[in-house]
Amino acid sequence: MPDAIVATANTNPTPGSIVNVKIEELVCRLSVEKNKYLDTLPVIPTEAKVIDKKILYRVKIKAETVRHSDGVTVYHEQLNIKSNRPADKIIANDSKSSDGAKIFTLETYDPGELELAVHNSGINSVGLKIVLKDAWYESYFLITGYNVCDEKDFSGELVEGTGLNEKHKEDFLFGAHGIPMQGTGVDTNGRYIALLSMKGNWFLNSRGAPDHVSSKSTTFSYVTAQKGRFGLVKENHSIAVDPHVIPPRAKVEIEGLGVRFADDKGSKILSYHIDNFLGVGNAVVTAWLRGGINGTRRRVKYLGA
């Protein structure tokens, strides 16, 4: 067994006197257990919800108690482990590690640095420092994509739209593949047009699917950029999320896709579902559907808010 530091003392400054240093028989070593992804990052539990724009960090802690004299592991039922931050929660588990060590769970909503230590008389321990920032989501996410419609992809006749000073293609303004469904579109001059208010209901086609808006009183406005719920939306940058799972504007890394930012949300983007912003027009959707990521489930790493 490697030597363990179980106590420290200053050099005695008084010649001829004796310094007594008490070294306890039991020594407890604290360490972070590997997670399901085989590293020591915290895990965000599936059942946890975002609170005050913070995620719940969960870390498994291994507490191995050994005798200093011979290094033999001793199972100690009543270990008292505490954090130097009062809001951190330490939970004693019923399970043990494969070598008989006791397992604890650290749970906290607060990122940053903390230190764990054993607070039992008769047991020495060295504090375990942990920095909480990046974390794995325990559950995989369904990955889909969304785009902004482009007037160049439509073929309807030019009509007026309430709030607009120029005519635009009818199916672009009122069709089920146009602005009413996507919320924003880009006209033939490269300007963004946003839906302000949809009047009436959807007129359904022969298959019972939405075809076009029933009222031409639907209102629009020219805007300077594509805006999401939490910030400007950019291609290869932004995603729509459920803010109860991923905090607004948080930075995440999606397996096979890269780093993205939670700039938007959608009414149908619920729970473990991420909608990746693709850009403008039908061509970006075609490329996305050929890329092998759409409709798959991917692991996601939280990189901070």
C-alpha positions as CSV (number, residue, x, y, z in Angstrom):
1,M,0.0,0.0,0.0
2,P,1.4,3.5,-0.8
3,D,2.3,5.6,2.2
4,A,-0.5,7.9,3.3
5,I,-0.1,11.2,5.0
6,V,-2.3,11.0,8.1
7,A,-1.1,14.0,10.1
8,T,1.2,17.0,9.8
9,A,3.1,19.1,12.4
10,N,5.5,22.1,12.5
11,T,9.1,21.5,13.5
12,N,9.6,21.9,17.3
13,P,11.4,25.2,17.9
14,T,12.4,24.4,21.5
15,P,15.6,22.3,21.9
16,G,15.3,19.3,24.3
17,S,11.5,19.4,24.4
18,I,9.1,16.8,23.0
19,V,6.3,17.3,20.4
20,N,3.5,14.7,20.5
21,V,1.7,14.2,17.2
22,K,-1.4,12.0,17.4
23,I,-1.8,9.8,14.4
24,E,-5.2,8.0,14.3
25,E,-5.4,4.3,13.6
26,L,-8.0,4.8,10.9
27,V,-7.4,6.7,7.7
28,C,-10.2,7.5,5.2
29,R,-9.4,8.2,1.6
30,L,-12.0,10.0,-0.5
31,S,-12.2,9.8,-4.3
32,V,-14.6,10.4,-7.1
33,E,-16.1,7.2,-8.6
34,K,-16.3,7.0,-12.4
35,N,-19.7,7.6,-14.0
36,K,-21.5,5.7,-16.8
37,Y,-19.3,7.4,-19.4
38,L,-16.2,6.1,-17.6
39,D,-14.8,9.5,-16.5
40,T,-15.2,11.4,-13.2
41,L,-17.4,14.3,-14.4
42,P,-20.6,14.9,-12.5
43,V,-23.9,13.5,-14.0
44,I,-27.1,15.5,-14.4
45,P,-29.9,13.1,-13.3
46,T,-32.7,12.3,-15.7
47,E,-35.3,13.2,-13.1
48,A,-33.7,16.6,-12.2
49,K,-35.2,19.9,-13.4
50,V,-33.5,23.2,-13.9
51,I,-34.0,25.5,-10.9
52,D,-33.1,29.2,-11.2
53,K,-31.3,28.5,-14.4
54,K,-29.0,25.9,-12.7
55,I,-28.6,22.2,-13.3
56,L,-28.3,19.6,-10.5
57,Y,-24.8,18.1,-10.2
58,R,-24.6,14.5,-8.9
59,V,-21.2,13.0,-8.0
60,K,-20.5,9.5,-6.6
61,I,-17.9,9.6,-3.8
62,K,-15.9,6.5,-2.7
63,A,-14.9,6.5,1.0
64,E,-12.3,3.9,1.7
65,T,-11.3,3.5,5.4
66,V,-8.1,1.6,6.2
67,R,-6.0,0.8,9.3
68,H,-2.9,2.8,9.3
69,S,-0.9,0.0,10.8
70,D,-1.5,-2.7,8.1
71,G,-3.5,-1.0,5.3
72,V,-6.4,-3.4,5.7
73,T,-9.8,-1.9,4.5
74,V,-12.2,-1.5,7.4
75,Y,-15.9,-1.0,6.7
76,H,-17.1,2.0,8.8
77,E,-20.9,2.3,8.8
78,Q,-21.2,5.8,10.4
79,L,-18.8,7.9,8.3
80,N,-19.7,11.6,8.5
81,I,-18.7,13.4,5.3
82,K,-19.3,17.1,5.0
83,S,-18.8,19.8,2.4
84,N,-17.3,23.2,3.1
85,R,-20.4,24.7,1.4
86,P,-23.6,24.4,3.5
87,A,-25.9,24.0,0.5
88,D,-24.2,20.9,-0.8
89,K,-26.0,17.7,0.1
90,I,-24.2,14.4,1.0
91,I,-26.2,11.2,0.9
92,A,-25.0,7.9,2.3
93,N,-25.9,5.0,-0.1
94,D,-26.7,1.4,0.9
95,S,-24.3,0.2,-1.8
96,K,-20.6,-0.5,-1.6
97,S,-17.9,-0.5,-4.2
98,S,-16.4,-3.7,-5.5
99,D,-13.6,-3.5,-2.9
100,G,-16.0,-2.9,0.1
101,A,-15.6,0.9,0.3
102,K,-18.7,2.9,1.2
103,I,-20.4,5.0,-1.5
104,F,-21.8,8.5,-0.9
105,T,-23.6,10.8,-3.3
106,L,-22.9,14.6,-3.6
107,E,-25.8,16.6,-4.9
108,T,-25.8,20.4,-5.5
109,Y,-27.1,23.1,-7.8
110,D,-24.1,25.3,-7.1
111,P,-21.2,25.2,-9.6
112,G,-17.6,26.1,-8.5
113,E,-15.1,24.6,-6.1
114,L,-15.8,22.7,-2.9
115,E,-14.0,20.4,-0.5
116,L,-15.2,17.3,1.2
117,A,-13.8,15.9,4.4
118,V,-14.5,13.2,7.0
119,H,-15.8,14.6,10.4
120,N,-15.4,11.5,12.6
121,S,-13.3,11.4,15.8
122,G,-10.6,8.7,15.5
123,I,-10.4,9.0,11.7
124,N,-7.9,11.0,9.7
125,S,-8.5,12.1,6.2
126,V,-7.2,14.4,3.5
127,G,-9.8,16.8,2.0
128,L,-11.1,16.0,-1.5
129,K,-11.4,19.0,-3.7
130,I,-13.9,19.0,-6.5
131,V,-14.6,21.6,-9.2
132,L,-18.1,21.6,-10.6
133,K,-18.6,23.0,-14.1
134,D,-18.9,20.5,-17.0
135,A,-21.3,17.6,-16.5
136,W,-22.8,14.7,-18.5
137,Y,-26.6,14.5,-18.9
138,E,-27.5,11.0,-17.7
139,S,-30.1,10.5,-20.5
140,Y,-29.4,10.7,-24.2
141,F,-31.2,13.4,-26.3
142,L,-33.3,13.1,-29.4
143,I,-31.7,15.3,-32.1
144,T,-33.7,17.0,-34.8
145,G,-33.3,20.1,-36.9
146,Y,-35.2,23.2,-37.9
147,N,-34.8,26.0,-40.4
148,V,-36.0,29.4,-41.5
149,C,-38.1,29.3,-44.7
150,D,-36.8,31.1,-47.8
151,E,-39.2,32.9,-50.1
152,K,-37.1,31.7,-53.0
153,D,-38.3,28.2,-52.4
154,F,-42.0,29.2,-52.9
155,S,-44.0,29.7,-56.0
156,G,-47.3,31.4,-55.1
157,E,-48.6,34.6,-56.5
158,L,-47.6,37.9,-54.9
159,V,-50.1,39.2,-52.3
160,E,-50.2,41.8,-49.5
161,G,-49.5,41.0,-45.9
162,T,-50.7,43.1,-42.9
163,G,-47.7,45.0,-41.6
164,L,-45.5,44.6,-44.7
165,N,-44.9,47.4,-47.3
166,E,-44.2,45.0,-50.2
167,K,-46.1,42.1,-51.7
168,H,-44.7,38.5,-51.1
169,K,-45.5,35.1,-52.3
170,E,-48.8,33.8,-50.9
171,D,-47.6,30.4,-49.8
172,F,-44.6,32.0,-48.1
173,L,-46.8,34.2,-46.0
174,F,-49.8,32.0,-45.4
175,G,-48.8,28.4,-46.2
176,A,-48.1,25.5,-43.8
177,H,-44.5,25.4,-45.0
178,G,-44.0,29.1,-44.7
179,I,-43.8,31.8,-42.0
180,P,-47.0,30.8,-40.0
181,M,-45.5,27.4,-39.2
182,Q,-41.8,28.4,-38.8
183,G,-42.4,31.8,-37.2
184,T,-39.8,33.6,-39.3
185,G,-38.8,33.7,-43.0
186,V,-36.3,35.4,-45.3
187,D,-37.7,37.2,-48.3
188,T,-36.2,37.5,-51.8
189,N,-34.2,40.6,-50.7
190,G,-32.7,38.8,-47.7
191,R,-34.8,40.6,-45.1
192,Y,-36.2,38.7,-42.2
193,I,-40.0,38.6,-41.7
194,A,-41.5,37.5,-38.4
195,L,-45.0,36.4,-37.6
196,L,-46.6,38.8,-35.1
197,S,-50.0,37.3,-34.8
198,M,-51.8,34.5,-36.6
199,K,-55.5,35.1,-37.1
200,G,-58.0,32.4,-37.7
201,N,-57.3,28.7,-37.9
202,W,-55.5,26.3,-40.2
203,F,-57.3,25.2,-43.4
204,L,-56.8,21.5,-43.7
205,N,-56.0,19.6,-46.9
206,S,-57.7,16.4,-48.0
207,R,-55.3,14.4,-45.8
208,G,-56.4,16.4,-42.7
209,A,-53.0,18.2,-42.5
210,P,-52.5,22.0,-42.2
211,D,-52.5,23.6,-45.7
212,H,-52.7,27.3,-45.2
213,V,-54.0,30.0,-42.7
214,S,-57.7,30.7,-43.1
215,S,-57.4,34.4,-42.4
216,K,-55.4,37.0,-44.3
217,S,-55.6,39.3,-41.3
218,T,-52.5,37.5,-40.0
219,T,-49.9,40.1,-39.2
220,F,-46.2,40.3,-39.9
221,S,-43.2,42.6,-39.3
222,Y,-39.8,43.0,-40.9
223,V,-37.0,42.3,-38.3
224,T,-33.3,42.6,-38.4
225,A,-32.4,39.0,-37.4
226,Q,-33.7,35.6,-36.5
227,K,-34.6,35.8,-32.8
228,G,-35.0,32.9,-30.5
229,R,-36.6,32.9,-27.1
230,F,-33.3,33.5,-25.3
231,G,-31.1,35.2,-28.0
232,L,-30.3,35.6,-31.6
233,V,-30.3,32.3,-33.5
234,K,-27.3,31.5,-35.7
235,E,-26.5,28.6,-38.0
236,N,-24.2,25.9,-36.6
237,H,-24.4,27.7,-33.2
238,S,-28.0,27.7,-31.8
239,I,-30.4,25.0,-30.6
240,A,-33.9,25.0,-29.3
241,V,-34.3,23.2,-25.9
242,D,-36.7,22.5,-23.1
243,P,-35.5,25.1,-20.5
244,H,-36.5,22.8,-17.7
245,V,-33.7,20.4,-18.9
246,I,-31.1,22.7,-20.4
247,P,-30.9,26.3,-18.9
248,P,-31.5,29.2,-21.3
249,R,-28.3,30.3,-23.1
250,A,-26.3,27.3,-21.7
251,K,-23.4,25.9,-23.7
252,V,-23.5,22.2,-24.4
253,E,-21.5,19.7,-26.5
254,I,-23.6,17.3,-28.6
255,E,-22.0,14.0,-29.6
256,G,-21.3,14.1,-33.4
257,L,-22.5,17.7,-33.7
258,G,-20.2,19.8,-31.6
259,V,-20.7,22.8,-29.3
260,R,-24.1,24.6,-29.4
261,F,-25.9,27.3,-27.4
262,A,-29.5,27.2,-26.0
263,D,-30.8,30.3,-27.7
264,D,-34.3,29.1,-28.4
265,K,-37.2,26.9,-27.3
266,G,-40.1,25.4,-29.1
267,S,-43.6,24.3,-28.1
268,K,-42.8,20.7,-29.3
269,I,-39.3,20.6,-27.9
270,L,-40.0,18.8,-24.6
271,S,-37.8,16.9,-22.1
272,Y,-34.7,15.2,-23.7
273,H,-35.1,16.7,-27.1
274,I,-32.8,19.2,-28.9
275,D,-33.7,21.0,-32.2
276,N,-30.6,22.1,-34.0
277,F,-30.9,25.4,-36.0
278,L,-29.9,24.6,-39.6
279,G,-30.1,28.0,-41.3
280,V,-32.2,29.3,-44.2
281,G,-34.1,27.4,-46.9
282,N,-34.8,23.9,-48.1
283,A,-31.3,23.0,-49.1
284,V,-30.0,23.1,-45.5
285,V,-32.8,20.7,-44.5
286,T,-31.9,18.3,-47.4
287,A,-28.2,18.3,-46.3
288,W,-29.2,17.7,-42.7
289,L,-31.4,14.8,-43.4
290,R,-28.5,13.1,-45.3
291,G,-26.0,13.7,-42.4
292,G,-27.0,10.7,-40.3
293,I,-27.7,12.7,-37.1
294,N,-31.4,13.6,-37.4
295,G,-33.7,11.4,-35.4
296,T,-30.8,9.8,-33.5
297,R,-30.2,9.9,-29.7
298,R,-26.9,11.4,-28.6
299,R,-25.1,12.0,-25.4
300,V,-24.8,15.6,-24.3
301,K,-22.2,17.4,-22.1
302,Y,-23.2,20.5,-20.2
303,L,-20.4,23.1,-20.5
304,G,-21.9,25.9,-18.3
305,A,-24.4,28.7,-18.5
